[in-house]
């Protein structure tokens, strides 16, 4: 049994994770511990507070008791708003507190893109424009080329969590650019696990979504590889040999 520990802020789209666990169809357990999100607002200061060290540390003990093999901070914006170096410091502090391999969702996007061998990506974000641009800067710091950013401007995670298949598909379509090799939907408050096959069929390219890559990152940290076609190209491709 491989147990993945996820720290998730508040309550929005966490029901994606039991769905993903079921679709993995293997001896994988996905444990979710909810952290205090603070104010549900998408300003930079509020997002930085969401990922503060004390809030993350508060959930670590529960994950350790659950027997997690790795821990992932399942929040994209609460990590990348600190910048590349700041997000690395956040992850190092989390690993030290947990005594486990650790990562965060924005790093999962970079690692997943490298896994697929793609460099040019388009971003479809539910965030306000300024926050979406910070995610693009983070991706560029990770060596990716961002061909375009489409921000929908939702003000809260609660609002993003109400989106259904039609809204998610529309966001991906408007974000897509012909030169992009993959489309990234970075919000962990957005339900996407059920829509991955349709997204990739419609766009005819890999689509990476926050909750999908978060679980994949946990598996990567735990040195597990699982074939699960219903979870998109990321869970079916053989790893790319990095030169």
Steps between C-alpha positions, in 0.01 A plus 500: 500500500625845404345782703507856367443786742345817361461827689198677350381849595137513606222322311454551126579218258651243737249242377721473192746300710278201589406487131866497400578237763228279353621553143856404593368148554800390701627482856511879530343693786449876476461663841381861511551724803333840488699803601364836607468708181445826686315755291350352182633771273733499204714796579873435522527577872212267589648222289840537665335468840320183385832324457668628816729258681285477812186412305679226309672364809164466675397226259826309491452296817176349372664393175791340684259304720319384188826349372555726200797417278515852355324831552387759245368849572191476279468868427641666192450868573594467869842391380590681176413843645822463699703476178724210400750540784235575759296196396812284528553628853137421578544142380827455689332614822211260433737209441688579820178524704361178355822301484383391153567580136293809420392717210223740397261519207680767292817287501281207398403689185863560408599140570198365309580714196856372504367144533298550181790667323309824436643849533235729348189519717182708510336592830128515572466646850194575707707764684503878457745627237779599739498160674488313169805695383689391810431137409636562151814653653538192720475270198761703314732474800455124469618506138166498319388736225154644563325567170204679657301552819123518524368615838131476584520715813308300760524675833494196730571127507134445586400658170743287299369187673154557351624466142384198306614324186381773263688777679818294534492405133438860394798618707728239345385584148549874538842446659624266229737635240608310193868514591441369854596138552281469811236700685527556876203566732668592829219537758459224762158650581383402151337159445683339208556130574179392326567715193852400399408261213266759344752780544777309325269370227371851428839672501691208345793556734593428862310693764654533845269593786582586858350207688621254237864616514490526879430128534751418225764701688432304817545177309823634348633580847403151616671349194176348370377492142137416428334464160154659514375616156189668646735747669647626174819473302713568807395164643559304180825629355834339559745738670705722273875454534644838597815582307 
